[in-house]
């Protein structure tokens, strides 16, 4: 962000460490707290047991249908970046609203194509958001 002149300082606005891409998206303590909330929520709704160390899988597009939902967690990175550009910490509540909006679009597309069952099977852990 500093190199692109979005911010004046090369230091993280949350913890005063040198801000790199990995720091901004994963390593900062404020960001880690956000990811722990996301992962805890995911584990509670999916029945899985992801750990923070599994965060790397959030950046990989999986071919296993059940893992398709995790791709939406990539939106968490977008949320972090957008909040950072507004000088705000990431908000788990705002993130869930953002994912909910994307889920509504996916539902519309699937239903219009007559793929209701496919939508329901792919997005089951997230349906509580609707």
PyMOL commands that set and color helices and strands:
alter all, ss='L'
color gray80, all
select helices_A, chain A and resi 21-27+29-46+52-59+65-85+92-112+116-129
alter helices_A, ss='H'
color red, helices_A
deselect
rebuild
show_as cartoon
